[in-house]
Amino acid sequence: MTTTNFIKPSFQQAIVYAGMALLLGSIIGIVVTQFNNPLFLIVGLFGVAAFAITVISTEFGLLFLVFITYTRFSDIVVHYHNAPSIAKSFIALLIVAIFTRWAIFHERPNGWQRPTLLIGAYGLVGLISLLYASNTDKVFSALNDFWKDAIIAIIVVILLQRGVTFRRVIWSLLLAGIFMGTVSVFQFLTKSFTNNYWGFAQSKIMEIVVGTDDYRISGPVGDPNFFAQTMLVLVPLALERMLSERRWLLRILAGWALAVSALTVVFTYSRGGFLAMIVTVILIFLFYPPRLKSLPLFFIIMVGIVLLIPRSYYERIFTLKEAFQSPTVGFRTRDLAIRGRVSENLTAVEMFKDHPFLGVGLNNYSNNYLAYTKKLGISLTAREREAHNLFLEVAAETGVLGLVVFFVLIWVTIKTILSARKKFKLANMNDYFRLTTAFFIGYIGYLSAAIFIHDAYPRYFYLLIGIGLSLHLVADNTITTQQKSP
């Protein structure tokens, strides 16, 4: 699907636009007269403007969708400001815009079939679990979230089909990172934890090491571990843009994104985030060996980050040695988080052993947790807990069937990213080659962090899946355009 920014409309198209203008004007009038809350009016007008621009340029709609998804903008305004959901309305309007451009400009959506089949297959596995899950309400809840996330992924595939759009999507992610990271880093450095900054800088007092509690930032996500995972993805993207952008303003913005993203991962005190960061840094040095001219800037940023790292962070990281002890010794540690992770992982393994083919049912790990931990004699709390390992969670809940489908989805995404990377390299399109490499590293970093946390915020996962699966068409279309240009 191509994006046309400046189009001279025909008489028929002008009639369609006029009708849309009358419709939107009527909607604005209804909003003004029926709602006294000014926030509702602002959101409504903002949505109308976004829809109008999206019909003219679907690329804008894609970039806006990526930004509000990564910042959880819609969830924040709903839960913290009692405003209507922006995401639901905008996604619906975006779908209408896609079909509108198909009808008016004959821009038929392309490339959505295979991603729909892959993502839909995993949804089908979850749907099957309705037949045997002990808590079908939880299955319905998970499926309700799944289809929303699946639609976002497919929309991304439909709209992301050009190299220039891919670059702008990456910048949309980095701007989201600058926004979230700057607010959270400022909150941590100023110790203004009682201010959640409109809901985009949440924090909570949690155990740092045994006997020491302190604030851990969690951004708009609300959980420090998941926030670290999402910000970790941006580190290689920001570094690559800082090294590759030609304009100094963009390089400065990329450096800003790099600094606040890395500091955010640190200030969450997430040990899983730290281990995933190690994987990410190793991949960065493998794919991007330091260049002499870039070393001073890189050194300055790294020194600045190290100087801002609190001593308590090192103390928390050093507790990881207890996690690598044998399970018997590990349970003797006073670190409740480590004991909890061991308990949750072992429980997931036992669920999988008891239900190897289909699992206990989608989203049904938590309500089976207590029964299994009591049977194993390792129960630490009297409440339901999650698996804290995405892959063990999938195995426990959907068995071999779900695990195979899930890994096929991940593998096809990785294969698509690497294939696009190879195509860009063979075509000597080095900027896109490096950009695709950075996205690959960020995606692997996300999956590495998923070893230590479960799938509580799957929208990030499916957004990255959508971007990854779109890259084969991005590469093909971009290379074809270059070959046709004089």
Secondary structure per residue as TSV (DSSP state, phi and psi in degrees):
chain	resnum	aa	ss	phi	psi
A	1	M	-	360.0	117.9
A	2	T	-	-88.1	158.6
A	3	T	-	-113.2	124.1
A	4	T	-	-110.4	122.0
A	5	N	S	-93.8	-32.8
A	6	F	S	-129.8	109.6
A	7	I	-	-129.2	131.3
A	8	K	-	-85.3	109.1
A	9	P	-	-73.2	146.9
A	10	S	-	-78.7	175.3
A	11	F	H	-61.6	-40.5
A	12	Q	H	-63.2	-42.7
A	13	Q	H	-65.2	-38.4
A	14	A	H	-62.5	-37.3
A	15	I	H	-64.0	-42.5
A	16	V	H	-61.9	-44.8
A	17	Y	H	-63.4	-39.1
A	18	A	H	-63.7	-41.6
A	19	G	H	-63.4	-40.1
A	20	M	H	-63.8	-40.3
A	21	A	H	-62.4	-41.0
A	22	L	H	-64.6	-41.9
A	23	L	H	-62.6	-46.5
A	24	L	H	-66.4	-36.7
A	25	G	H	-62.7	-38.9
A	26	S	H	-65.2	-41.4
A	27	I	H	-61.6	-43.5
A	28	I	H	-60.8	-42.0
A	29	G	H	-62.4	-41.1
A	30	I	H	-64.5	-43.2
A	31	V	H	-61.8	-43.5
A	32	V	H	-64.4	-40.3
A	33	T	H	-83.9	-26.0
A	34	Q	H	-97.8	-21.9
A	35	F	-	-118.9	123.6
A	36	N	-	-86.5	-19.2
A	37	N	-	-72.0	117.7
A	38	P	H	-63.6	-28.4
A	39	L	H	-64.4	-38.5
A	40	F	H	-61.9	-40.7
A	41	L	H	-64.4	-44.8
A	42	I	H	-61.8	-46.9
A	43	V	H	-62.3	-41.6
A	44	G	H	-63.2	-46.6
A	45	L	H	-65.4	-38.7
A	46	F	H	-62.7	-42.4
A	47	G	H	-65.2	-40.2
A	48	V	H	-62.8	-45.0
A	49	A	H	-63.7	-42.7
A	50	A	H	-62.2	-40.0
A	51	F	H	-65.4	-43.9
A	52	A	H	-61.7	-43.8
A	53	I	H	-67.2	-35.9
A	54	T	H	-64.6	-39.0
A	55	V	H	-62.5	-38.9
A	56	I	H	-72.9	-42.3
A	57	S	-	-138.1	101.7
A	58	T	H	-66.2	-19.5
A	59	E	H	-61.5	-40.1
A	60	F	H	-59.4	-43.4
A	61	G	H	-60.2	-39.9
A	62	L	H	-63.9	-47.4
A	63	L	H	-63.2	-40.2
A	64	F	H	-65.3	-41.1
A	65	L	H	-62.3	-43.6
A	66	V	H	-62.3	-43.5
A	67	F	H	-65.4	-48.7
A	68	I	H	-71.4	-26.2
A	69	T	H	-71.3	-45.9
A	70	Y	H	-72.7	-30.5
A	71	T	T	-89.7	-3.9
A	72	R	T	54.4	37.7
A	73	F	H	-58.1	-45.1
A	74	S	H	-65.1	-44.7
A	75	D	H	-61.1	-38.1
A	76	I	H	-67.1	-46.0
A	77	V	H	-69.2	-26.5
A	78	V	H	-73.4	-50.5
A	79	H	H	-80.8	-28.8
A	80	Y	H	-104.6	-19.3
A	81	H	H	-129.6	6.8
A	82	N	-	54.8	32.4
A	83	A	-	-93.0	160.1
A	84	P	-	-68.2	158.0
A	85	S	-	-66.9	123.4
A	86	I	H	-79.4	-40.2
A	87	A	H	-61.8	-48.6
A	88	K	H	-60.1	-47.5
A	89	S	H	-65.1	-43.0
A	90	F	H	-68.8	-38.9
A	91	I	H	-62.6	-42.1
A	92	A	H	-61.9	-44.2
A	93	L	H	-66.6	-34.2
A	94	L	H	-66.5	-39.3
A	95	I	H	-63.5	-42.9
A	96	V	H	-61.1	-41.1
A	97	A	H	-63.3	-39.8
A	98	I	H	-61.7	-46.2
A	99	F	H	-71.0	-30.7
A	100	T	H	-64.2	-45.2
A	101	R	H	-68.3	-30.3
A	102	W	H	-64.9	-43.6
A	103	A	H	-71.8	-38.2
A	104	I	H	-87.7	-48.9
A	105	F	H	-104.7	4.0
A	106	H	-	59.1	36.0
A	107	E	-	-93.4	90.6
A	108	R	-	-75.8	130.6
A	109	P	-	-61.4	134.6
A	110	N	-	-124.9	156.9
A	111	G	S	78.3	8.8
A	112	W	-	-92.0	-12.7
A	113	Q	H	-65.3	-52.2
A	114	R	H	-65.8	-46.4
A	115	P	H	-58.3	-39.2
A	116	T	H	-63.1	-40.5
A	117	L	H	-64.9	-44.5
A	118	L	H	-66.8	-48.6
A	119	I	H	-69.0	-41.1
A	120	G	H	-63.2	-31.7
A	121	A	H	-62.6	-40.3
A	122	Y	H	-70.2	-36.2
A	123	G	H	-62.7	-36.2
A	124	L	H	-64.6	-37.9
A	125	V	H	-60.9	-43.7
A	126	G	H	-64.1	-38.2
A	127	L	H	-63.9	-38.4
A	128	I	H	-61.8	-33.3
A	129	S	G	-65.8	-11.6
A	130	L	G	-62.0	-23.4
A	131	L	G	-75.6	-21.0
A	132	Y	T	-136.9	-8.6
A	133	A	-	-64.8	143.3
A	134	S	S	-73.2	-25.2
A	135	N	-	-127.2	92.7
A	136	T	H	-72.1	-23.1
A	137	D	H	-62.0	-39.0
A	138	K	H	-68.2	-34.0
A	139	V	H	-64.8	-46.3
A	140	F	H	-59.9	-41.1
A	141	S	H	-61.7	-44.6
A	142	A	H	-66.4	-40.3
A	143	L	H	-66.0	-35.4
A	144	N	H	-62.1	-41.6
A	145	D	H	-71.7	-35.6
A	146	F	H	-61.8	-46.8
A	147	W	H	-67.9	-30.0
A	148	K	H	-66.0	-45.3
A	149	D	H	-65.9	-38.0
A	150	A	H	-63.5	-40.7
A	151	I	H	-62.4	-41.6
A	152	I	H	-60.5	-45.2
A	153	A	H	-60.9	-42.9
A	154	I	H	-70.1	-37.7
A	155	I	H	-60.9	-42.0
A	156	V	H	-60.3	-43.8
A	157	V	H	-61.6	-41.5
A	158	I	H	-66.0	-40.6
A	159	L	H	-90.7	-23.2
A	160	L	-	-96.0	95.1
A	161	Q	-	-138.8	10.5
A	162	R	S	-132.0	150.8
A	163	G	H	-61.5	-42.2
A	164	V	H	-65.1	-33.9
A	165	T	H	-69.5	-38.6
A	166	F	H	-59.3	-44.9
A	167	R	H	-60.8	-40.7
A	168	R	H	-70.7	-33.2
A	169	V	H	-62.2	-42.8
A	170	I	H	-60.9	-41.3
A	171	W	H	-69.2	-31.5
A	172	S	H	-63.9	-40.3
A	173	L	H	-64.2	-41.7
A	174	L	H	-67.9	-37.1
A	175	L	H	-65.8	-37.5
A	176	A	H	-62.5	-40.5
A	177	G	H	-65.7	-40.0
A	178	I	H	-61.4	-44.1
A	179	F	H	-63.5	-54.4
A	180	M	H	-66.6	-44.2
A	181	G	H	-67.4	-41.3
A	182	T	H	-64.4	-45.2
A	183	V	H	-62.8	-44.6
A	184	S	H	-69.2	-41.9
A	185	V	H	-65.2	-41.6
A	186	F	H	-61.2	-42.6
A	187	Q	H	-60.1	-42.9
A	188	F	H	-69.5	-45.0
A	189	L	H	-69.8	-31.6
A	190	T	H	-92.2	-4.1
A	191	K	T	58.4	31.1
A	192	S	-	-92.1	56.5
A	193	F	T	-72.7	-20.5
A	194	T	T	-74.2	-12.9
A	195	N	-	-102.2	116.6
A	196	N	-	-90.2	5.6
A	197	Y	G	50.7	63.3
A	198	W	G	64.5	14.8
A	199	G	G	98.3	-5.5
A	200	F	T	-90.8	-1.5
A	201	A	S	-138.6	71.5
A	202	Q	E	-80.4	157.0
A	203	S	E	-157.9	161.6
A	204	K	E	-152.8	152.1
A	205	I	E	-80.3	124.6
A	206	M	E	-140.9	167.3
A	207	E	E	-69.8	129.4
A	208	I	E	-93.0	-58.2
A	209	V	E	-134.6	169.8
A	210	V	T	-57.8	122.6
A	211	G	T	91.6	-5.0
A	212	T	E	-130.2	119.7
A	213	D	E	-113.6	146.7
A	214	D	E	-161.1	175.4
A	215	Y	E	-75.5	138.3
A	216	R	E	-122.1	126.9
A	217	I	E	-75.7	148.2
A	218	S	E	-138.2	8.9
A	219	G	E	54.2	-149.6
A	220	P	T	-77.1	-10.2
A	221	V	T	-74.9	-40.5
A	222	G	T	95.8	-3.9
A	223	D	-	-137.2	127.2
A	224	P	H	-62.2	-37.0
A	225	N	H	-67.9	-42.4
A	226	F	H	-71.6	-33.7
A	227	F	H	-65.3	-40.5
A	228	A	H	-61.1	-40.6
A	229	Q	H	-62.0	-43.8
A	230	T	H	-71.2	-36.3
A	231	M	H	-75.7	-27.5
A	232	L	H	-60.3	-36.3
A	233	V	T	-57.7	-33.2
A	234	L	H	-79.5	-18.0
A	235	V	H	-60.3	-53.8
A	236	P	H	-66.3	-32.7
A	237	L	H	-64.6	-44.0
A	238	A	H	-66.8	-41.8
A	239	L	H	-62.8	-43.7
A	240	E	H	-63.1	-43.3
A	241	R	H	-67.8	-35.0
A	242	M	H	-63.8	-34.6
A	243	L	H	-84.7	-24.5
A	244	S	H	-108.3	-25.8
A	245	E	-	-63.5	142.8
A	246	R	S	-85.8	-33.5
A	247	R	S	-85.1	134.9
A	248	W	H	-64.8	-33.1
A	249	L	H	-61.3	-43.8
A	250	L	H	-68.6	-34.4
A	251	R	H	-67.7	-36.8
A	252	I	H	-66.8	-42.8
A	253	L	H	-61.9	-40.9
A	254	A	H	-64.9	-40.7
A	255	G	H	-62.8	-38.2
A	256	W	H	-60.4	-48.2
A	257	A	H	-61.3	-39.6
A	258	L	H	-62.9	-46.7
A	259	A	H	-63.8	-49.5
A	260	V	H	-73.1	-30.5
A	261	S	H	-67.9	-45.8
A	262	A	H	-65.2	-42.6
A	263	L	H	-65.1	-35.8
A	264	T	H	-61.9	-43.6
A	265	V	H	-58.4	-40.0
A	266	V	H	-67.6	-47.5
A	267	F	H	-71.7	-10.9
A	268	T	T	-77.2	-16.1
A	269	Y	T	59.9	27.1
A	270	S	-	-81.6	118.2
A	271	R	H	-72.6	-36.1
A	272	G	H	-63.9	-39.0
A	273	G	H	-62.7	-37.6
A	274	F	H	-63.5	-46.5
A	275	L	H	-64.5	-39.6
A	276	A	H	-67.6	-33.2
A	277	M	H	-64.5	-37.5
A	278	I	H	-60.8	-45.4
A	279	V	H	-59.2	-44.2
A	280	T	H	-63.2	-44.7
A	281	V	H	-64.7	-41.4
A	282	I	H	-59.1	-45.0
A	283	L	H	-64.7	-37.9
A	284	I	H	-60.7	-45.7
A	285	F	H	-70.7	-27.9
A	286	L	H	-71.4	-42.5
A	287	F	H	-88.8	-26.4
A	288	Y	S	-127.5	74.7
A	289	P	-	-56.7	135.6
A	290	P	-	-55.6	133.1
A	291	R	-	-96.3	144.5
A	292	L	G	-57.2	-42.8
A	293	K	G	-71.3	-19.0
A	294	S	G	-94.0	-13.2
A	295	L	H	-60.6	-41.9
A	296	P	H	-59.6	-45.8
A	297	L	H	-65.6	-43.1
A	298	F	H	-62.7	-40.7
A	299	F	H	-65.0	-42.6
A	300	I	H	-60.9	-45.1
A	301	I	H	-64.3	-43.8
A	302	M	H	-66.0	-40.3
A	303	V	H	-63.4	-42.6
A	304	G	H	-61.1	-40.6
A	305	I	H	-66.6	-45.6
A	306	V	H	-61.5	-39.8
A	307	L	H	-65.5	-24.9
A	308	L	H	-91.9	-6.7
A	309	I	S	-74.1	123.3
A	310	P	-	-71.5	153.8
A	311	R	H	-61.7	-35.3
A	312	S	H	-62.6	-24.3
A	313	Y	H	-66.4	-44.1
A	314	Y	H	-62.4	-40.3
A	315	E	H	-60.9	-40.3
A	316	R	H	-68.4	-41.9
A	317	I	H	-63.4	-36.4
A	318	F	H	-66.7	-18.1
A	319	T	T	-72.2	-9.6
A	320	L	H	-62.6	-24.1
A	321	K	H	-59.9	-26.9
A	322	E	H	-71.3	-27.6
A	323	A	H	-72.1	-19.3
A	324	F	T	-98.8	9.4
A	325	Q	S	-79.2	172.0
A	326	S	-	-65.9	153.3
A	327	P	H	-52.9	-37.2
A	328	T	H	-63.7	-45.6
A	329	V	H	-70.5	-37.2
A	330	G	H	-59.3	-33.6
A	331	F	T	-72.3	-13.0
A	332	R	T	-86.8	-9.6
A	333	T	S	-66.5	151.4
A	334	R	S	-84.4	-7.8
A	335	D	-	-75.7	105.9
A	336	L	H	-64.8	-32.5
A	337	A	H	-65.0	-43.6
A	338	I	H	-66.0	-43.0
A	339	R	H	-61.6	-39.8
A	340	G	H	-64.2	-42.0
A	341	R	H	-63.3	-42.6
A	342	V	H	-61.8	-44.3
A	343	S	H	-60.9	-45.5
A	344	E	H	-67.4	-40.4
A	345	N	H	-67.8	-44.0
A	346	L	H	-63.2	-37.4
A	347	T	H	-64.0	-41.6
A	348	A	H	-61.5	-40.6
A	349	V	H	-62.2	-43.0
A	350	E	H	-65.6	-39.4
A	351	M	H	-61.1	-42.4
A	352	F	H	-65.2	-39.4
A	353	K	H	-65.3	-36.1
A	354	D	H	-78.9	-28.4
A	355	H	S	-132.1	67.6
A	356	P	T	-69.4	-27.8
A	357	F	T	-90.5	-44.0
A	358	L	T	-120.8	-8.2
A	359	G	-	75.5	-172.0
A	360	V	S	-90.4	-4.5
A	361	G	-	115.8	142.8
A	362	L	T	-55.7	129.6
A	363	N	T	66.0	19.8
A	364	N	-	-108.2	10.2
A	365	Y	H	-62.8	-48.5
A	366	S	H	-62.2	-41.1
A	367	N	H	-77.9	-7.9
A	368	N	H	-101.7	-6.8
A	369	Y	H	-60.7	-51.0
A	370	L	H	-61.7	-41.5
A	371	A	H	-61.6	-39.5
A	372	Y	H	-73.4	-40.3
A	373	T	H	-67.5	-34.0
A	374	K	H	-66.4	-39.5
A	375	K	H	-65.6	-35.2
A	376	L	H	-82.7	-16.4
A	377	G	T	75.1	30.0
A	378	I	-	-126.2	19.8
A	379	S	-	-65.5	126.9
A	380	L	-	-104.6	-26.4
A	381	T	-	-136.5	164.5
A	382	A	S	-101.2	31.0
A	383	R	S	-134.0	163.1
A	384	E	-	-70.3	144.6
A	385	R	-	-134.3	163.4
A	386	E	-	-99.0	170.0
A	387	A	-	-72.2	-27.1
A	388	H	S	54.8	34.0
A	389	N	-	-161.8	111.3
A	390	L	H	-56.7	-42.4
A	391	F	H	-75.4	-38.3
A	392	L	H	-69.3	-33.2
A	393	E	H	-63.6	-45.5
A	394	V	H	-62.4	-42.3
A	395	A	H	-63.5	-44.2
A	396	A	H	-67.7	-36.6
A	397	E	H	-89.9	-31.7
A	398	T	H	-124.8	2.6
A	399	G	H	66.7	-163.5
A	400	V	H	-61.6	-38.7
A	401	L	H	-58.8	-52.0
A	402	G	H	-67.4	-37.7
A	403	L	H	-64.1	-42.1
A	404	V	H	-64.3	-47.0
A	405	V	H	-62.2	-41.4
A	406	F	H	-64.1	-44.6
A	407	F	H	-69.9	-31.6
A	408	V	H	-63.5	-42.7
A	409	L	H	-60.0	-45.6
A	410	I	H	-66.6	-44.0
A	411	W	H	-65.1	-43.0
A	412	V	H	-62.6	-38.3
A	413	T	H	-63.5	-46.9
A	414	I	H	-62.2	-44.1
A	415	K	H	-62.0	-39.4
A	416	T	H	-65.3	-42.6
A	417	I	H	-62.4	-47.0
A	418	L	H	-67.6	-34.6
A	419	S	H	-65.0	-43.3
A	420	A	H	-64.0	-39.8
A	421	R	H	-59.6	-44.6
A	422	K	H	-64.5	-41.5
A	423	K	H	-62.0	-42.6
A	424	F	H	-65.2	-36.7
A	425	K	H	-67.7	-43.9
A	426	L	H	-65.0	-29.4
A	427	A	T	-87.6	5.0
A	428	N	T	57.4	32.2
A	429	M	-	-98.5	77.1
A	430	N	H	-66.8	-32.8
A	431	D	H	-63.6	-46.7
A	432	Y	H	-70.6	-32.6
A	433	F	H	-59.7	-47.8
A	434	R	H	-68.3	-37.3
A	435	L	H	-65.4	-42.1
A	436	T	H	-65.8	-37.9
A	437	T	H	-61.5	-44.7
A	438	A	H	-62.8	-40.0
A	439	F	H	-65.8	-39.0
A	440	F	H	-59.5	-44.6
A	441	I	H	-63.3	-43.4
A	442	G	H	-62.0	-39.0
A	443	Y	H	-66.6	-41.6
A	444	I	H	-65.4	-37.7
A	445	G	H	-61.4	-40.4
A	446	Y	H	-62.4	-45.7
A	447	L	H	-66.5	-33.6
A	448	S	H	-65.4	-42.5
A	449	A	H	-65.4	-28.2
A	450	A	T	-68.4	-13.5
A	451	I	T	-67.0	-22.5
A	452	F	S	-110.8	-4.2
A	453	I	S	-141.7	158.9
A	454	H	-	-91.8	-165.7
A	455	D	S	-101.4	60.1
A	456	A	S	-78.1	-26.6
A	457	Y	-	-126.8	70.9
A	458	P	H	-68.1	-13.4
A	459	R	H	-61.7	-36.0
A	460	Y	H	-63.3	-42.5
A	461	F	H	-59.3	-46.7
A	462	Y	H	-75.6	-26.8
A	463	L	H	-63.9	-46.0
A	464	L	H	-65.5	-37.2
A	465	I	H	-60.7	-45.1
A	466	G	H	-60.7	-44.5
A	467	I	H	-64.2	-45.1
A	468	G	H	-62.4	-45.0
A	469	L	H	-71.0	-18.2
A	470	S	H	-81.1	-14.3
A	471	L	H	-70.7	-21.1
A	472	H	H	-67.5	-40.1
A	473	L	H	-72.9	-34.8
A	474	V	H	-57.9	-47.0
A	475	A	H	-65.3	-48.2
A	476	D	H	-61.0	-47.8
A	477	N	H	-66.4	-40.1
A	478	T	H	-68.8	-42.0
A	479	I	H	-66.6	-41.9
A	480	T	H	-62.2	-42.2
A	481	T	H	-63.0	-40.5
A	482	Q	H	-64.9	-39.3
A	483	Q	H	-68.9	-30.5
A	484	K	H	-81.1	-23.9
A	485	S	-	-73.4	146.0
A	486	P	-	-67.7	360.0
